[in-house]
Amino acid sequence: MVSNQTTSHQPNLKYCLGMLVALLAWPQPEAIAQSLNVAEPTQIYQLSTPQQVIVPPQQLGEITPAPVSETVTNPQDLLAPPQFNTVITRELPGLWQMRVPLDQVASLYATYELKAGNGQSDRFSNNERSEQTVRVVVEPLPIIEISRDENTNTALVEGGARLHFDLANAHSAGGYGGVLTVTVNQR
């Protein structure tokens, strides 16, 4: 009876081990998008960031939970699938800056358009297989005033976005990324 139980969990164990090996073997880029160095704009209505920003793929630390020490109390604990964070939220708070006249600060709003490598909207695509995509929800962060220059009657404002994506529906291992287009307008 014990051998039948082991055999029935064997496909799940192989799948989980395969996913774990794939995640651990994943190449890790050196830089991460959250640490964007934005140069302060000098002209009015000039975006400090290129209008299109390449969002790098997720990092292994975003997928694997913090290390936890656990005790195995029975054989089923050994066969339990590993835990992964499939829903990832990534904040890009200082994504862009712009210098604007003081009287227009309150009337600004930003829109963000995300495109996968294969051109689909609101999606990230797999870096190796662009037909494989995951849906991404882009949430604008509030535009905040950073500083004022009374001599030029302008203010420096910045904005960003929050990205929510779920890797549970990803059909291929690897990094998923896309291109975020930033547009700043007035009401």
N, CA, C and O of each residue as an XYZ file, in Angstrom:
748
protein
N       0.817     -1.191      0.000
C       0.000      0.000      0.000
C       0.863      1.257      0.000
O       0.490      2.259     -0.610
N       1.981      1.220      0.658
C       2.853      2.389      0.697
C       3.416      2.681     -0.686
O       3.539      3.847     -1.061
N       3.760      1.655     -1.449
C       4.332      1.889     -2.773
C       3.310      2.494     -3.730
O       3.693      3.276     -4.600
N       2.004      2.158     -3.603
C       0.982      2.777     -4.444
C       0.844      4.260     -4.150
O       0.659      5.053     -5.073
N       0.930      4.649     -2.900
C       0.828      6.053     -2.511
C       2.010      6.840     -3.067
O       1.827      7.955     -3.556
N       3.200      6.291     -3.002
C       4.389      6.961     -3.539
C       4.271      7.116     -5.047
O       4.623      8.165     -5.587
N       3.786      6.097     -5.729
C       3.650      6.139     -7.179
C       2.618      7.177     -7.608
O       2.821      7.844     -8.623
N       1.528      7.336     -6.879
C       0.499      8.292     -7.270
C       0.964      9.743     -7.126
O       0.446     10.619     -7.818
N       1.915     10.010     -6.253
C       2.427     11.380     -6.080
C       3.657     11.650     -6.939
O       4.146     12.779     -6.990
N       4.143     10.647     -7.594
C       5.374     10.798     -8.367
C       5.269     11.868     -9.466
O       6.198     12.665     -9.599
N       4.186     11.927    -10.260
C       4.110     12.994    -11.280
C       4.121     14.395    -10.664
O       4.765     15.300    -11.194
N       3.410     14.576     -9.543
C       3.407     15.893     -8.885
C       4.788     16.249     -8.375
O       5.225     17.393     -8.502
N       5.471     15.284     -7.803
C       6.809     15.531     -7.282
C       7.761     15.895     -8.412
O       8.561     16.821     -8.271
N       7.687     15.184     -9.526
C       8.547     15.490    -10.679
C       8.256     16.895    -11.213
O       9.178     17.641    -11.543
N       6.971     17.250    -11.294
C       6.591     18.569    -11.779
C       7.139     19.662    -10.864
O       7.714     20.642    -11.337
N       6.961     19.494     -9.561
C       7.429     20.496     -8.593
C       8.956     20.618     -8.602
O       9.501     21.721     -8.554
N       9.624     19.488     -8.663
C      11.088     19.532     -8.718
C      11.563     20.178    -10.010
O      12.543     20.924    -10.012
N      10.871     19.893    -11.109
C      11.224     20.520    -12.383
C      11.067     22.027    -12.344
O      11.928     22.761    -12.829
N       9.957     22.495    -11.761
C       9.735     23.939    -11.636
C      10.792     24.581    -10.745
O      11.280     25.673    -11.038
N      11.146     23.894     -9.649
C      12.152     24.426     -8.739
C      13.504     24.531     -9.436
O      14.193     25.542     -9.295
N      13.892     23.508    -10.182
C      15.166     23.542    -10.918
C      15.146     24.649    -11.958
O      16.138     25.358    -12.126
N      14.018     24.805    -12.666
C      13.910     25.863    -13.670
C      14.067     27.242    -13.043
O      14.753     28.101    -13.597
N      13.438     27.460    -11.890
C      13.536     28.764    -11.226
C      14.945     29.025    -10.706
O      15.443     30.147    -10.798
N      15.587     27.998    -10.163
C      16.928     28.179     -9.619
C      17.965     28.363    -10.718
O      18.980     29.026    -10.504
N      17.724     27.785    -11.893
C      18.670     27.904    -12.999
C      18.462     29.178    -13.809
O      19.235     29.468    -14.722
N      17.440     29.926    -13.485
C      17.092     31.151    -14.190
C      18.211     32.184    -14.079
O      18.643     32.486    -12.966
N      18.699     32.740    -15.200
C      19.741     33.774    -15.093
C      19.184     35.048    -14.463
O      18.058     35.457    -14.750
N      19.981     35.660    -13.611
C      19.538     36.853    -12.892
C      20.243     38.095    -13.448
O      21.473     38.141    -13.462
N      19.486     39.105    -13.908
C      20.116     40.339    -14.362
C      20.709     41.115    -13.183
O      20.298     40.946    -12.035
N      21.667     41.952    -13.493
C      22.373     42.707    -12.457
C      21.545     43.848    -11.874
O      21.625     44.119    -10.676
N      20.758     44.513    -12.701
C      20.027     45.702    -12.239
C      18.541     45.399    -12.174
O      18.057     44.448    -12.788
N      17.826     46.222    -11.424
C      16.381     46.054    -11.289
C      15.720     47.401    -11.587
O      16.287     48.447    -11.272
N      14.541     47.388    -12.184
C      13.894     48.612    -12.655
C      13.506     49.548    -11.534
O      13.405     50.753    -11.764
N      13.285     49.048    -10.329
C      12.834     49.902     -9.250
C      13.875     50.954     -8.889
O      13.527     51.966     -8.280
N      15.133     50.750     -9.243
C      16.176     51.703     -8.901
C      16.547     52.553    -10.114
O      17.721     52.667    -10.465
N      15.537     53.149    -10.750
C      15.786     54.005    -11.900
C      16.432     55.306    -11.450
O      15.961     55.946    -10.510
N      17.504     55.692    -12.115
C      18.129     56.977    -11.848
C      17.573     57.967    -12.864
O      17.905     57.905    -14.047
N      16.742     58.860    -12.404
C      16.054     59.800    -13.264
C      16.770     61.139    -13.204
O      16.940     61.712    -12.128
N      17.189     61.635    -14.367
C      17.829     62.948    -14.431
C      16.754     64.025    -14.367
O      15.708     63.902    -15.004
N      17.010     65.077    -13.601
C      16.018     66.137    -13.436
C      15.832     66.882    -14.754
O      16.814     67.288    -15.376
N      14.577     67.069    -15.190
C      14.335     67.784    -16.447
C      14.659     69.269    -16.308
O      14.475     69.861    -15.245
N      15.138     69.851    -17.385
C      15.500     71.268    -17.370
C      14.492     72.129    -18.125
O      14.363     73.318    -17.835
N      13.784     71.557    -19.077
C      12.806     72.291    -19.868
C      11.400     72.018    -19.352
O      11.134     70.951    -18.798
N      10.503     72.976    -19.534
C       9.109     72.785    -19.157
C       8.504     71.721    -20.075
O       8.756     71.715    -21.280
N       7.708     70.826    -19.499
C       7.020     69.717    -20.164
C       7.970     68.653    -20.725
O       7.561     67.839    -21.553
N       9.203     68.652    -20.293
C      10.153     67.632    -20.729
C      10.102     66.455    -19.750
O      10.281     66.645    -18.547
N       9.859     65.244    -20.257
C       9.892     64.055    -19.415
C      11.340     63.691    -19.150
O      12.170     63.711    -20.059
N      11.645     63.358    -17.901
C      13.009     63.006    -17.540
C      13.369     61.600    -17.974
O      14.550     61.277    -18.101
N      12.383     60.766    -18.201
C      12.569     59.378    -18.594
C      12.207     59.269    -20.064
O      11.354     60.014    -20.545
N      12.837     58.358    -20.782
C      12.334     58.146    -22.146
C      10.855     57.790    -22.069
O      10.413     57.180    -21.095
N      10.097     58.162    -23.077
C       8.653     57.931    -23.031
C       8.346     56.439    -22.940
O       7.297     56.054    -22.422
N       9.247     55.599    -23.435
C       9.056     54.153    -23.318
C      10.142     53.585    -22.423
O      11.330     53.815    -22.648
N       9.724     52.834    -21.399
C      10.636     52.249    -20.429
C      10.522     50.734    -20.525
O       9.421     50.188    -20.462
N      11.658     50.051    -20.680
C      11.644     48.595    -20.709
C      11.586     48.097    -19.273
O      12.460     48.406    -18.462
N      10.556     47.329    -18.968
C      10.385     46.765    -17.631
C      11.125     45.426    -17.621
O      10.766     44.524    -18.378
N      12.149     45.282    -16.782
C      12.907     44.027    -16.778
C      12.093     42.880    -16.198
O      11.109     43.105    -15.492
N      12.504     41.648    -16.497
C      11.769     40.489    -15.986
C      11.836     40.403    -14.470
O      12.673     41.035    -13.826
N      10.930     39.605    -13.920
C      10.876     39.419    -12.478
C      12.155     38.753    -11.985
O      12.837     38.048    -12.728
N      12.459     38.992    -10.722
C      13.642     38.439    -10.082
C      13.256     37.194     -9.297
O      12.099     37.045     -8.906
N      14.205     36.301     -9.062
C      13.946     35.086     -8.311
C      13.421     35.415     -6.915
O      12.559     34.701     -6.402
N      13.925     36.485     -6.292
C      13.478     36.882     -4.957
C      12.012     37.290     -4.914
O      11.389     37.235     -3.854
N      11.448     37.703     -6.057
C      10.030     38.050     -6.099
C       9.153     36.797     -6.135
O       7.985     36.849     -5.749
N       9.702     35.682     -6.591
C       8.932     34.455     -6.774
C       9.042     33.534     -5.571
O       8.053     32.937     -5.146
N      10.237     33.419     -5.025
C      10.426     32.510     -3.896
C      10.193     33.267     -2.596
O      10.715     34.368     -2.417
N       9.416     32.691     -1.692
C       9.180     33.356     -0.409
C      10.456     33.355      0.430
O      11.407     32.629      0.139
N      10.458     34.172      1.466
C      11.605     34.228      2.377
C      11.847     32.841      2.961
O      10.891     32.111      3.221
N      13.105     32.463      3.170
C      13.389     31.133      3.715
C      12.703     30.925      5.065
O      12.731     31.787      5.943
N      12.093     29.761      5.196
C      11.392     29.409      6.425
C      11.874     28.025      6.838
O      12.005     27.131      6.003
N      12.133     27.857      8.111
C      12.522     26.556      8.627
C      11.256     25.790      8.983
O      10.422     26.272      9.750
N      11.118     24.586      8.415
C       9.941     23.780      8.686
C      10.370     22.391      9.128
O      11.466     21.932      8.806
N       9.503     21.737      9.861
C       9.755     20.384     10.324
C       8.842     19.436      9.573
O       7.650     19.700      9.415
N       9.403     18.338      9.113
C       8.631     17.315      8.428
C       8.106     16.353      9.483
O       8.882     15.779     10.248
N       6.779     16.176      9.525
C       6.189     15.309     10.544
C       5.658     14.002      9.992
O       5.419     13.056     10.743
N       5.468     13.943      8.643
C       4.975     12.707      8.047
C       5.408     12.638      6.582
O       5.881     13.636      6.037
N       5.257     11.480      5.937
C       5.688     11.338      4.537
C       4.989     12.304      3.581
O       5.574     12.694      2.570
N       3.743     12.700      3.881
C       3.030     13.620      2.998
C       3.708     14.992      2.964
O       3.659     15.675      1.940
N       4.339     15.404      4.065
C       5.058     16.685      4.090
C       6.197     16.700      3.080
O       6.505     17.740      2.498
N       6.823     15.542      2.873
C       7.913     15.456      1.896
C       7.406     15.592      0.469
O       8.135     16.045     -0.413
N       6.172     15.205      0.246
C       5.603     15.235     -1.099
C       4.836     16.515     -1.400
O       4.359     16.701     -2.520
N       4.711     17.395     -0.419
C       3.983     18.651     -0.627
C       4.733     19.513     -1.635
O       5.958     19.613     -1.569
N       4.013     20.139     -2.569
C       4.686     20.985     -3.558
C       5.311     22.211     -2.891
O       4.803     22.691     -1.878
N       6.405     22.716     -3.451
C       7.029     23.918     -2.877
C       6.109     25.125     -3.041
O       5.294     25.180     -3.961
N       6.252     26.079     -2.143
C       5.427     27.289     -2.173
C       6.146     28.385     -2.961
O       7.330     28.645     -2.748
N       5.414     29.018     -3.869
C       5.950     30.126     -4.658
C       4.970     31.291     -4.600
O       3.763     31.097     -4.456
N       5.506     32.507     -4.715
C       4.660     33.692     -4.851
C       4.303     33.790     -6.326
O       5.171     34.086     -7.147
N       3.066     33.553     -6.674
C       2.686     33.658     -8.084
C       2.149     35.045     -8.411
O       2.273     35.502     -9.547
N       1.555     35.720     -7.433
C       1.058     37.079     -7.654
C       2.143     38.054     -7.199
O       2.537     38.070     -6.033
N       2.614     38.861     -8.142
C       3.716     39.784     -7.870
C       3.229     41.211     -8.074
O       2.571     41.517     -9.069
N       3.556     42.078     -7.127
C       3.278     43.504     -7.246
C       4.612     44.220     -7.281
O       5.442     44.057     -6.387
N       4.810     45.009     -8.312
C       6.057     45.740     -8.468
C       5.737     47.234     -8.527
O       4.932     47.671     -9.350
N       6.372     48.012     -7.649
C       6.160     49.468     -7.633
C       7.318     50.173     -8.311
O       8.485     49.856     -8.083
N       6.970     51.133     -9.146
C       7.943     51.985     -9.825
C       7.593     53.432     -9.485
O       7.060     54.150    -10.331
N       7.892     53.880     -8.230
C       7.394     55.186     -7.773
C       8.026     56.386     -8.473
O       7.309     57.333     -8.798
N       9.312     56.389     -8.714
C       9.960     57.542     -9.338
C      10.250     57.267    -10.793
O      11.373     57.474    -11.254
N       9.257     56.804    -11.521
C       9.443     56.398    -12.903
C       9.757     57.576    -13.820
O      10.551     57.447    -14.752
N       9.140     58.708    -13.558
C       9.366     59.882    -14.402
C       9.288     61.157    -13.580
O       8.703     61.181    -12.497
N       9.889     62.221    -14.112
C       9.789     63.569    -13.548
C       9.517     64.531    -14.689
O       9.855     64.268    -15.843
N       8.893     65.663    -14.341
C       8.614     66.687    -15.341
C       8.562     68.045    -14.638
O       8.074     68.153    -13.513
N       9.068     69.073    -15.313
C       8.980     70.443    -14.809
C       7.788     71.097    -15.494
O       7.673     71.065    -16.719
N       6.880     71.706    -14.678
C       5.659     72.316    -15.203
C       5.421     73.655    -14.522
O       5.954     73.893    -13.438
N       4.622     74.547    -15.138
C       4.247     75.790    -14.467
C       3.478     75.476    -13.183
O       2.727     74.502    -13.127
N       3.666     76.302    -12.157
C       3.044     76.074    -10.845
C       1.527     75.937    -10.922
O       0.947     75.110    -10.219
N       0.884     76.729    -11.760
C      -0.576     76.698    -11.821
C      -1.128     75.445    -12.503
O      -2.345     75.260    -12.531
N      -0.277     74.583    -13.049
C      -0.746     73.380    -13.739
C      -0.486     72.090    -12.956
O      -0.865     71.009    -13.408
N       0.152     72.189    -11.795
C       0.511     70.989    -11.028
C      -0.716     70.140    -10.704
O      -0.689     68.922    -10.884
N      -1.776     70.762    -10.233
C      -2.962     70.015     -9.800
C      -3.745     69.413    -10.969
O      -4.559     68.513    -10.761
N      -3.515     69.892    -12.183
C      -4.308     69.412    -13.321
C      -3.612     68.304    -14.121
O      -4.118     67.894    -15.166
N      -2.474     67.821    -13.651
C      -1.736     66.791    -14.386
C      -2.249     65.392    -14.067
O      -2.691     65.117    -12.952
N      -2.183     64.523    -15.052
C      -2.437     63.099    -14.839
C      -1.570     62.313    -15.832
O      -1.216     62.806    -16.903
N      -1.252     61.113    -15.452
C      -0.400     60.264    -16.299
C      -1.172     59.024    -16.721
O      -1.973     58.482    -15.960
N      -0.919     58.591    -17.937
C      -1.462     57.326    -18.418
C      -0.284     56.428    -18.780
O       0.782     56.894    -19.183
N      -0.508     55.137    -18.626
C       0.543     54.153    -18.867
C      -0.012     53.064    -19.780
O      -1.094     52.529    -19.539
N       0.728     52.749    -20.811
C       0.344     51.673    -21.714
C       1.447     50.629    -21.694
O       2.612     50.935    -21.947
N       1.070     49.394    -21.392
C       2.040     48.306    -21.319
C       1.845     47.391    -22.517
O       0.721     47.001    -22.833
N       2.956     47.047    -23.187
C       2.905     46.130    -24.324
C       3.913     45.019    -24.129
O       5.042     45.243    -23.692
N       3.480     43.814    -24.463
C       4.365     42.657    -24.442
C       5.275     42.698    -25.669
O       5.061     43.497    -26.581
N       6.277     41.846    -25.687
C       7.194     41.779    -26.825
C       6.509     41.420    -28.127
O       7.021     41.734    -29.201
N       5.347     40.758    -28.050
C       4.619     40.389    -29.264
C       3.557     41.433    -29.635
O       2.781     41.208    -30.564
N       3.508     42.564    -28.931
C       2.590     43.651    -29.255
C       1.263     43.629    -28.521
O       0.477     44.563    -28.676
N       0.976     42.593    -27.720
C      -0.286     42.540    -26.992
C      -0.287     43.571    -25.868
O       0.721     43.770    -25.191
N      -1.437     44.223    -25.679
C      -1.580     45.243    -24.641
C      -1.837     44.607    -23.280
O      -2.402     43.519    -23.176
N      -1.403     45.321    -22.234
C      -1.622     44.922    -20.838
C      -1.090     43.533    -20.534
O      -1.711     42.766    -19.798
N       0.058     43.215    -21.101
C       0.657     41.889    -20.897
C       2.176     41.988    -20.864
O       2.777     42.879    -21.464
N       2.778     41.040    -20.139
C       4.210     40.763    -20.230
C       4.355     39.528    -21.103
O       3.487     38.655    -21.085
N       5.434     39.441    -21.865
C       5.686     38.233    -22.644
C       6.968     37.582    -22.146
O       7.837     38.227    -21.560
N       7.053     36.279    -22.402
C       8.230     35.507    -22.030
C       9.402     35.985    -22.881
O       9.247     36.215    -24.080
N      10.566     36.135    -22.267
C      11.734     36.658    -22.990
C      12.217     35.730    -24.095
O      12.780     36.194    -25.087
N      12.003     34.414    -23.938
C      12.444     33.468    -24.951
C      11.327     33.080    -25.912
O      11.595     32.747    -27.067
N      10.087     33.119    -25.454
C       8.938     32.697    -26.264
C       7.876     33.789    -26.184
O       7.025     33.763    -25.295
N       7.921     34.737    -27.098
C       7.062     35.919    -26.998
C       5.572     35.601    -27.128
O       4.746     36.434    -26.754
N       5.201     34.438    -27.640
C       3.780     34.097    -27.717
C       3.214     33.727    -26.347
O       1.996     33.704    -26.172
N       4.076     33.439    -25.381
C       3.644     33.120    -24.018
C       3.553     34.429    -23.235
O       4.554     35.129    -23.083
N       2.358     34.765    -22.735
C       2.151     36.043    -22.039
C       1.414     35.844    -20.722
O       0.780     34.813    -20.496
N       1.510     36.849    -19.859
C       0.718     36.922    -18.635
C       0.091     38.310    -18.578
O       0.703     39.291    -18.999
N      -1.116     38.388    -18.063
C      -1.844     39.656    -17.948
C      -1.242     40.499    -16.838
O      -0.862     39.980    -15.788
N      -1.158     41.808    -17.076
C      -0.615     42.757    -16.106
C      -1.617     43.894    -15.932
O      -2.142     44.431    -16.908
N      -1.871     44.250    -14.683
C      -2.721     45.406    -14.376
C      -1.783     46.539    -13.972
O      -0.964     46.387    -13.066
N      -1.913     47.674    -14.654
C      -1.085     48.853    -14.371
C      -1.934     49.854    -13.599
O      -2.984     50.292    -14.070
N      -1.466     50.208    -12.410
C      -2.172     51.156    -11.552
C      -1.312     52.416    -11.405
O      -0.205     52.339    -10.872
N      -1.799     53.575    -11.867
C      -1.020     54.799    -11.715
C      -0.854     55.174    -10.243
O      -1.790     55.042     -9.455
N       0.330     55.638     -9.881
C       0.575     56.173     -8.542
C       0.306     57.675     -8.583
O       0.373     58.274     -9.656
N       0.006     58.294     -7.456
C      -0.260     59.741     -7.452
C       0.961     60.542     -7.927
O       2.110     60.175     -7.680
N       0.666     61.634     -8.609
C       1.719     62.564     -9.024
C       2.007     63.464     -7.834
O       1.094     64.050     -7.251
N       3.277     63.568     -7.477
C       3.640     64.384     -6.315
C       4.608     65.491     -6.736
O       5.399     65.343     -7.667
N       4.509     66.599     -6.014
C       5.409     67.733     -6.257
C       6.687     67.515     -5.455
O       6.643     67.293     -4.245
N       7.821     67.581     -6.140
C       9.122     67.353     -5.510
C       9.725     68.671     -5.014
O      10.224     68.761     -3.892
N       9.666     69.680     -5.871
C      10.248     70.978     -5.495
C       9.618     72.091     -6.326
O       8.946     71.848     -7.329
N       9.861     73.333     -5.867
C       9.383     74.532     -6.577
C      10.554     75.455     -6.852
O      11.509     75.526     -6.078
N      10.461     76.152     -7.959
C      11.449     77.174     -8.295
C      10.668     78.480     -8.504
O      10.055     78.694     -9.550
N      10.707     79.341     -7.488
C       9.962     80.600     -7.544
C      10.506     81.536     -8.625
O       9.766     82.361     -9.160
N      11.797     81.411     -8.949
C      12.387     82.276     -9.982
C      11.788     82.006    -11.355
O      11.564     82.936    -12.130
N      11.527     80.738    -11.658
C      10.965     80.394    -12.968
C       9.471     80.095    -12.893
O       8.836     79.816    -13.910
N       8.908     80.155    -11.675
C       7.487     79.883    -11.454
C       7.093     78.473    -11.941
O       6.042     78.273    -12.548
N       7.982     77.507    -11.648
C       7.745     76.120    -12.062
C       7.873     75.178    -10.867
O       8.425     75.529     -9.824
N       7.355     73.996    -11.053
C       7.470     72.944    -10.046
C       8.003     71.682    -10.725
O       7.758     71.436    -11.906
N       8.730     70.903     -9.951
C       9.212     69.610    -10.419
C       8.280     68.558     -9.822
O       8.148     68.466     -8.601
N       7.632     67.759    -10.682
C       6.709     66.720    -10.231
C       7.225     65.364    -10.700
O       7.993     65.268    -11.657
N       6.781     64.309     -9.997
C       7.147     62.969    -10.429
C       5.968     62.029    -10.251
O       5.057     62.281     -9.463
N       6.011     60.957    -10.993
C       4.952     59.963    -10.918
C       5.491     58.584    -11.204
O       6.659     58.413    -11.555
N       4.632     57.611    -11.050
C       5.035     56.236    -11.277
C       3.827     55.342    -11.412
O       2.696     55.806    -11.558
N       4.091     54.045    -11.360
C       3.030     53.072    -11.534
C       3.282     51.850    -10.667
O       4.409     51.574    -10.257
N       2.219     51.138    -10.403
C       2.279     49.866     -9.687
C       1.807     48.792    -10.661
O       0.750     48.931    -11.277
N       2.586     47.724    -10.801
C       2.255     46.635    -11.718
C       1.850     45.407    -10.910
O       2.549     45.020     -9.973
N       0.731     44.797    -11.269
C       0.255     43.562    -10.640
C       0.199     42.496    -11.724
O      -0.466     42.682    -12.744
N       0.895     41.373    -11.512
C       0.795     40.276    -12.470
C       0.848     38.936    -11.757
O       1.459     38.789    -10.699
N       0.184     37.961    -12.376
C       0.025     36.637    -11.782
C       0.723     35.616    -12.668
O       0.314     35.380    -13.805
N       1.781     35.014    -12.137
C       2.540     34.025    -12.904
C       1.926     32.632    -12.828
O       2.462     31.698    -13.424
N       0.819     32.469    -12.112
C       0.183     31.154    -12.021
C      -0.305     30.688    -13.390
O      -0.390     29.484    -13.634
N      -0.623     31.611    -14.277
C      -1.104     31.253    -15.614
C       0.016     31.226    -16.648
O      -0.251     31.049    -17.837
N       1.257     31.398    -16.219
C       2.386     31.329    -17.149
C       2.600     29.879    -17.557
O       2.632     28.983    -16.713
N       2.743     29.659    -18.844
C       2.895     28.295    -19.352
C       4.344     27.946    -19.648
O       4.649     26.793    -19.952
N       5.241     28.922    -19.565
C       6.654     28.675    -19.824
C       7.491     29.296    -18.716
O       7.192     30.388    -18.232
N       8.543     28.588    -18.320
C       9.479     29.138    -17.337
C      10.312     30.218    -18.007
O      10.435     30.249    -19.232
N      10.873     31.087    -17.214
C      11.734     32.144    -17.737
C      11.240     33.506    -17.302
O      10.264     33.621    -16.561
N      11.922     34.534    -17.766
C      11.568     35.899    -17.418
C      10.452     36.429    -18.295
O      10.376     36.116    -19.483
N       9.585     37.236    -17.697
C       8.497     37.893    -18.416
C       8.675     39.400    -18.258
O       8.892     39.879    -17.145
N       8.589     40.153    -19.353
C       8.759     41.597    -19.304
C       7.999     42.267    -20.430
O       7.321     41.609    -21.220
N       8.121     43.595    -20.495
C       7.431     44.349    -21.531
C       7.930     45.777    -21.576
O       8.910     46.128    -20.919
N       7.243     46.598    -22.359
C       7.598     48.009    -22.526
C       6.431     48.851    -22.026
O       5.290     48.662    -22.448
N       6.730     49.788    -21.117
C       5.735     50.670    -20.531
C       5.884     52.050    -21.171
O       6.959     52.649    -21.132
N       4.797     52.547    -21.759
C       4.803     53.878    -22.367
C       4.120     54.855    -21.420
O       3.011     54.607    -20.947
N       4.798     55.974    -21.147
C       4.314     56.987    -20.206
C       3.847     58.202    -20.991
O       4.561     58.701    -21.861
N       2.633     58.681    -20.677
C       2.121     59.917    -21.271
C       1.577     60.776    -20.138
O       0.772     60.308    -19.332
N       2.016     62.038    -20.074
C       1.536     62.979    -19.046
C       0.683     64.028    -19.748
O       1.109     64.634    -20.731
N      -0.538     64.236    -19.225
C      -1.489     65.171    -19.811
C      -2.029     66.117    -18.751
O      -1.716     66.004    -17.566
N      -2.861     67.064    -19.220
C      -3.552     68.016    -18.356
C      -5.043     67.812    -18.472
O      -5.552     67.507    -19.551
N      -5.751     67.980    -17.362
C      -7.219     67.899    -17.380
C      -7.781     69.153    -17.962
O      -8.999     69.293    -18.069
